[in-house]
Amino acid sequence: MESSNSNQGTCMQIEFGESLSIKGRTMKLEEDDLIVQVKNPVDFVSLTRHDCDLTTYLRYQDLLGYFTMLDGPTYENLAKYFWVRAEIYNKYAAKA
Amino acid sequence: MVLLDPSLKGKSRAEMGLKEFTRTEIRSNIMGIPVTITEEVIGRACIRDVEGAFQWNLNSKTSTWIPVVRDTLFNGNKKGKYKDMQKEHKVLQKLMQECFLPKAGGVDSLSLEHKVFLHFLITFEKVNLPRYIFHHMLWALKESQDKQRAYIPYGRMLSEIFYQGRILEALKMSKVVTDKMLGTVVGKYINGSTLKNMYLAKEVIRMNTDLKESMILSNLMEDFPPISKEDPP
């Protein structure tokens, strides 16, 4: 692996907004490199009209609220900002 | 610890004199505002309890789930191909790949974990969706960190978590944030046209009541409809 400057991003900010404290990045990827999965909402009425009623399955799973949630906007830039700084944290990590 | 003292092997954390392992978190921030994601946070965004069946890290050769999913998904057919599946199961599979556990490729490349998840959906066994999503998110984050995998799953879910965490409200206060800056986009609907593309419907029957992408409004700038990803102006 090539040696990389992992601090490269720490002083970078998105072009807007004030930063209170900028946390270091946790990956080599830059925001522009990343692709955000924009989840597809589902039109169950249209599916049912095409002889494919899935609501029984999903109501049983208590997931109709989940699909209501999916029916909303995705903020790609926020997701990217979050992702490149995200750390996995657990008690083991806390001890180290 | 176990490496230092082999007698501790197999003991619980409490028995080792350590704090109980409670939970894993993903921690980050958005412009200095801390954001922490746990199973519970995902459960809230899903409007769903963190409970139900969950199977992860299965052995793809020896697992006892293999014959079970073969029966449920593929009518017992040993090869287990897409064509052996029922129509509704094919569409549930599509939803799983698009909405629950995102993955590329077709049925023939589904992991055993994906197949078991689908088995739960089909057989009406409640799945622990928040836990599945969290584990998938952890996996994807490790892949980005260790292998530069340039893919962020659950963009919509993350956005909802930011919204519920009042991040948008905070950004709105600064009055410099627009949908363009946030990168607001909406996904395409899975509907009758999707079925036609999957060769599961001959004709698309459209109605005025069909949901359209332009009806999805940003939580932030309700005056400006967001731009559909597939359909740039």
Interface residues (C-beta under 8 A of the other chain):
Chain A: Q13 I14 E15 F16 G17 E18 S19 L20 S21 I22 K23 T26 M27 K28 L29 D33 L34 I35 V36 Q37 V38 K39 N40 P41 V42 D43 V45 S46 L47 R49 H50 D51 C52 D53 L54 Y57 Y60 Q61 D62 L63 G65 Y66 F67 T68 M69 L70 D71 G72 P73 T74 Y75 E76 N77 L78 A79 K80 Y81 F82 W83 R85 A86 E87 I88 Y89 N90 K91 Y92 K95
Chain B: R13 L18 K19 E20 F21 T22 R23 T24 E25 I26 R27 S28 N29 I30 M31 G32 I33 V35 A45 C46 I47 R48 D49 K87 E88 V91 L92 L95 E98 C99 P102 L121 I122 F124 K126 V127 L129 L138 L141 K142 S144 Q145 Q148 A150 Y151 I152 P153 Y154 G155 R156 M157 L158 S159 E160 F162 I167 L168 L171 S174 V176 V177 D179 M181 L182 G183 T184 V185 V186 G187 K188 Y189 I190 N191 G192 L195 L200 A201 V204 I205 M207 T209 D210 L211 I216 L217 S218 N219 P226 K229
